[in-house]
Amino acid sequence: MPKGDHLAEFEVYVMLAIAQIADGEAYGVTIRQEIETRTARPVSIGAVYATLGRLYDKGFVSFSISDPDPVRGGRARKLVALTKAGQRALAHSVTSFTRMAEGLPLVPAPGGRR
């Protein structure tokens, strides 16, 4: 994997959040909520959008526009999806991280044993 394709910690969080959000409904606010819920850390929406821009520039995410919400004045959303390259980069980063953590007592063993 080329040097520029390695993911920073927050980029991994954003990409994992996109992967976790069901039915292709990932957009800035839902990504932020997913990260905050799973990490119990506050996240600024600006950090999410800046990271999405970097991931787009790397070819790891794509954008589409949703239909407007079916209410008067309903807004369309800019939806985010992982590209094939993004899926590969995320899998590589998670696999690398998991390999580095193997055998450490801070990582629960399979089946919940430490």
N, C-alpha and C positions, 0 to 999 in steps of 0.2 A: 504494500500500500504506500503510495507516495507520501512524503512528509506532510504536505498540505492537507491530506485527507484524514489525518488523525483528529479525533474529536476531543474537545475540552469537556470538563465535567458538566458544565451547564448545557452544552450542546447535547450531551448524552441524555440529560434530564428532559430536555425539550423533545428530543426524538422518541424517547421512551413514552412520554406523555402522549404524543401523537399516535404512537402504536397502541396505546391503552384505550384511547377514546373510541367508542363504538360508532359504527355506521358512518364513518367518514365525516363526523361532525366536529373535527378539531379546528379550532380557531383561537385567536389570542387569549381570550378570557377562559375558555375551557382548558387550554394548555396550562395557563397560570394556576387555575384551580386544582388541576390534577397534580401538578408539582407540589403545591402547598399542602394538599391533603396527604400525599405519600411521603413527603420529606419533613413535614412539620416545620418548614422554614418559610418566612415571608419572601415573596417574589414580586418584583416590580413588573408591571405590564411593559414598560419600556425595555427592560432586559429581555423579555420574551420576544418582542418585535425586532430588536437589534439582532438577536440570535437567529431568528427566522430569516432575516436578511442575509446573514453570513451563510447559513445553511443553503439558501436558495442560490447564492453566488457559487457555492461549491457543487451545486447540482444534486443536493441530497433531499430537497423538498420541492414540491410543486404547489401552485396555488390555483384555486378555481373560485368562482363567485356563486354563492347559493341563490336560490330564489328568495325574494323578499318574504319576511314573516307574513303570514296570512292575516294581518291586522292592519287597520288603517295607519298609514305612515310606517308600516313594517320595513325594516332594513334588510338588505342583503348582507351576507357575511363573506369574508375572504377565508375560505376553507383551505386547510393545509393537509397535504398527504406526503408520505415518504415515497421517494422514487426508488427504483431498483438499486441504484447506486447508494442511496441513503440506507436502504435495508441492509446492504452488504457492509457498509461502513459501521452501522450500529451493531450488527452481529459481530464484526471484528473487534470493536471496542469492548463490548460486553464479554466476549470470550477471552480477550487479553486480560481484562480486569479480573475475571474469575480465576484464570490461571495464576495470576500474581497473588491472589488471596488464598489459594489452596493451601491447606495445612496450618493456617494461622488459627489460633484459638478463638479469635473474635468472629470467625465465620462459622455459623451452625453447620454441622455435618448433615448430610441427607438423612431425613427421618427425624430431625430435631435434636439429635445428640450433639453434645459439645465435646 
